């Protein structure tokens, strides 16, 4: 079976792709890039979970992302227990203002408080 160098539906021929690679500069300076484009490991890590969406467009990308989300199954053994807790509005706003992962950080702060409290 012959290896195909490009995915189905890719609108560039292998020769055109090679010409673009040959014309590319050795070093790239792009301050807006989320990774160092000159570091092959950083490039590989960044694009590791990329999904090729032939045709592109928002609808195709959204469908591909929805499919990826469906691949994750339920937790085998839940590691945390859902609960309800009442907090002052300013405390909750402050926690949420720290961004994504605020519940994990609140959990760590409570664990730290418990450990220090037990030593006293």
Kinemage of the C-alpha trace (Angstrom):
@kinemage 1
@onewidth
@group {chain A} dominant
@subgroup {mainchain}
@vectorlist {calphas} color= white
{ca unk a 1} P 0.000 0.000 0.000
{ca unk a 2} L 1.432 3.340 -1.060
{ca unk a 3} L 1.698 6.023 1.634
{ca unk a 4} L -0.231 9.189 0.788
{ca unk a 5} L 1.787 12.281 1.756
{ca unk a 6} L -1.325 14.483 2.077
{ca unk a 7} L -4.809 13.888 3.502
{ca unk a 8} L -7.773 13.370 1.169
{ca unk a 9} L -9.263 16.634 -0.018
{ca unk a 10} L -6.053 18.612 0.521
{ca unk a 11} L -6.022 21.203 -2.254
{ca unk a 12} L -2.228 21.370 -2.683
{ca unk a 13} L -0.249 18.852 -4.715
{ca unk a 14} L 2.810 17.181 -3.149
{ca unk a 15} L 5.008 19.160 -5.530
{ca unk a 16} L 3.412 22.465 -4.504
{ca unk a 17} L 3.811 21.532 -0.839
{ca unk a 18} L 7.493 20.719 -1.347
{ca unk a 19} L 7.987 24.054 -3.154
{ca unk a 20} L 6.427 25.882 -0.175
{ca unk a 21} L 8.671 23.982 2.241
{ca unk a 22} L 11.745 24.804 0.152
{ca unk a 23} L 10.781 28.508 0.072
{ca unk a 24} L 10.243 28.693 3.843
{ca unk a 25} L 12.843 30.611 5.878
{ca unk a 26} L 15.211 28.711 8.194
{ca unk a 27} L 14.240 30.740 11.274
{ca unk a 28} L 10.854 32.268 11.982
{ca unk a 29} L 10.308 35.276 14.230
{ca unk a 30} L 6.615 35.505 15.095
{ca unk a 31} L 5.898 37.065 18.512
{ca unk a 32} L 2.177 36.245 18.180
{ca unk a 33} L 2.800 32.504 17.723
{ca unk a 34} L 1.650 30.431 20.756
{ca unk a 35} L 4.789 28.242 20.513
{ca unk a 36} L 8.386 28.588 19.296
{ca unk a 37} L 8.130 27.774 15.572
{ca unk a 38} L 11.884 27.076 15.508
{ca unk a 39} L 11.586 24.258 18.069
{ca unk a 40} L 10.372 21.045 16.373
{ca unk a 41} L 9.269 19.517 19.703
{ca unk a 42} L 7.187 22.596 20.574
{ca unk a 43} L 5.587 22.540 17.121
{ca unk a 44} L 4.797 18.827 17.434
{ca unk a 45} L 3.333 19.246 20.940
{ca unk a 46} L 1.163 22.173 19.838
{ca unk a 47} L -0.284 20.373 16.819
{ca unk a 48} L -0.504 16.932 18.480
{ca unk a 49} L -4.285 17.081 18.948
{ca unk a 50} L -5.104 19.006 15.781
{ca unk a 51} L -8.008 17.727 13.710
{ca unk a 52} L -7.922 17.987 9.908
{ca unk a 53} L -11.273 19.262 8.649
{ca unk a 54} L -11.531 19.039 4.850
{ca unk a 55} L -13.394 21.995 3.429
{ca unk a 56} L -13.027 24.009 6.625
{ca unk a 57} L -15.525 26.612 7.684
{ca unk a 58} L -17.076 27.156 11.115
{ca unk a 59} L -19.704 24.429 10.744
{ca unk a 60} L -17.175 21.759 9.781
{ca unk a 61} L -14.819 22.735 12.601
{ca unk a 62} L -17.659 22.765 15.157
{ca unk a 63} L -18.806 19.318 14.020
{ca unk a 64} L -15.245 17.947 14.287
{ca unk a 65} L -14.859 19.399 17.789
{ca unk a 66} L -18.234 17.969 18.867
{ca unk a 67} L -17.114 14.554 17.626
{ca unk a 68} L -13.858 14.827 19.597
{ca unk a 69} L -15.783 15.711 22.760
{ca unk a 70} L -17.973 12.629 22.355
{ca unk a 71} L -14.907 10.410 22.432
{ca unk a 72} L -14.335 11.026 26.135
{ca unk a 73} L -16.217 8.541 28.270
{ca unk a 74} L -17.471 8.757 31.820
{ca unk a 75} L -14.952 8.654 34.648
{ca unk a 76} L -14.156 5.091 35.651
{ca unk a 77} L -13.987 6.071 39.317
{ca unk a 78} L -15.045 9.592 40.274
{ca unk a 79} L -12.207 11.381 42.012
{ca unk a 80} L -14.300 14.208 43.437
{ca unk a 81} L -17.688 14.441 45.107
{ca unk a 82} L -20.142 17.098 43.923
{ca unk a 83} L -21.518 19.219 46.764
{ca unk a 84} L -23.218 22.522 47.444
{ca unk a 85} L -21.540 25.235 49.479
{ca unk a 86} L -22.699 28.762 50.281
{ca unk a 87} L -20.132 31.527 49.835
{ca unk a 88} L -20.299 35.283 50.137
{ca unk a 89} L -20.816 36.916 46.730
{ca unk a 90} L -17.464 38.710 46.862
{ca unk a 91} L -15.608 35.479 47.714
{ca unk a 92} L -17.242 33.601 44.843
{ca unk a 93} L -16.612 36.495 42.431
{ca unk a 94} L -12.968 36.608 43.512
{ca unk a 95} L -12.519 32.883 42.945
{ca unk a 96} L -14.199 32.969 39.536
{ca unk a 97} L -12.147 36.014 38.549
{ca unk a 98} L -9.007 33.864 38.727
{ca unk a 99} L -10.191 32.138 35.552
{ca unk a 100} L -10.558 28.567 34.390
{ca unk a 101} L -9.630 26.071 37.089
{ca unk a 102} L -10.889 28.208 39.958
{ca unk a 103} L -12.647 25.251 41.613
{ca unk a 104} L -9.445 23.209 41.568
{ca unk a 105} L -7.533 26.103 43.127
{ca unk a 106} L -10.249 26.559 45.775
{ca unk a 107} L -10.008 22.826 46.545
{ca unk a 108} L -6.217 23.111 46.931
{ca unk a 109} L -6.588 26.146 49.228
{ca unk a 110} L -9.075 24.286 51.430
{ca unk a 111} L -6.770 21.244 51.569
{ca unk a 112} L -3.844 23.493 52.543
{ca unk a 113} L -5.953 25.124 55.260
{ca unk a 114} L -6.919 21.707 56.638
{ca unk a 115} L -3.297 20.522 56.739
{ca unk a 116} L -2.111 23.678 58.547
{ca unk a 117} L -5.062 23.537 60.955
{ca unk a 118} L -4.248 19.935 61.959
{ca unk a 119} L -0.648 20.863 62.878
{ca unk a 120} L -1.751 23.597 65.294
